Amino acid sequence: MSTVTDTSTSASSKFEKLSGRAQLAEQRATAARDQARADVEASAGKARAGAEEQAEKLRESADATGSHVSASWTDLEKSWTRHITQVRHDIDARKAEM
């Protein structure tokens, strides 16, 4: 025959086990949350690094394109200056003929 003390001890033991399982579940949940946070931070870091690398490539491409445009513009200016010089020379020659 079980006594009140035995029942009380058994219930107390079950509550201790239940409390232990709850603590273990809480620790596992905390560990999972921390791992998830670390995974998100690592993923964000990789994305940031990829974006910075792409931005650098775009800057290099823009610099190269800018250099090409600058060279083309310089060539156009030189060509225009030669043309204007030739037109002025032709005007001066015609004035001299008159």
For each residue, the residues with C-beta under 8 A, 3 or more apart:
1:
2: 6 7
3: 6 7
4: 7 8
5: 8 9
6: 2 3 9 10
7: 2 3 4 10 11
8: 4 5 11 12
9: 5 6 12 13
10: 6 7 13 14
11: 7 8 14 15
12: 8 9 15 16
13: 9 10 16 17
14: 10 11 17 18
15: 11 12 18 19
16: 12 13 19 20
17: 13 14 20 21
18: 14 15 21 22
19: 15 16 22 23
20: 16 17 23 24
21: 17 18 24 25
22: 18 19 25 26
23: 19 20 26 27
24: 20 21 27 28
25: 21 22 28 29
26: 22 23 29 30
27: 23 24 30 31
28: 24 25 31 32
29: 25 26 32 33
30: 26 27 33 34
31: 27 28 34 35
32: 28 29 35 36
33: 29 30 36 37
34: 30 31 37 38
35: 31 32 38 39
36: 32 33 39 40
37: 33 34 40 41
38: 34 35 41 42
39: 35 36 42 43
40: 36 37 43 44
41: 37 38 44 45
42: 38 39 45 46
43: 39 40 46 47
44: 40 41 47 48
45: 41 42 48 49
46: 42 43 49 50
47: 43 44 50 51
48: 44 45 51 52
49: 45 46 52 53
50: 46 47 53 54
51: 47 48 54 55
52: 48 49 55 56
53: 49 50 56 57
54: 50 51 57 58
55: 51 52 58 59
56: 52 53 59 60
57: 53 54 60 61
58: 54 55 61 62
59: 55 56 62 63
60: 56 57 63 64
61: 57 58 64 65
62: 58 59 65 66
63: 59 60 66 67
64: 60 61 67 68
65: 61 62 68 69
66: 62 63 69 70
67: 63 64 70 71
68: 64 65 71 72
69: 65 66 72 73
70: 66 67 73 74
71: 67 68 74 75
72: 68 69 75 76
73: 69 70 76 77
74: 70 71 77 78
75: 71 72 78 79
76: 72 73 79 80
77: 73 74 80 81
78: 74 75 81 82
79: 75 76 82 83
80: 76 77 83 84
81: 77 78 84 85
82: 78 79 85 86
83: 79 80 86 87
84: 80 81 87 88
85: 81 82 88 89
86: 82 83 89 90
87: 83 84 90 91
88: 84 85 91 92
89: 85 86 92 93
90: 86 87 93 94
91: 87 88 94 95
92: 88 89 95 96
93: 89 90 96 97
94: 90 91 97 98
95: 91 92 98
96: 92 93
97: 93 94
98: 94 95
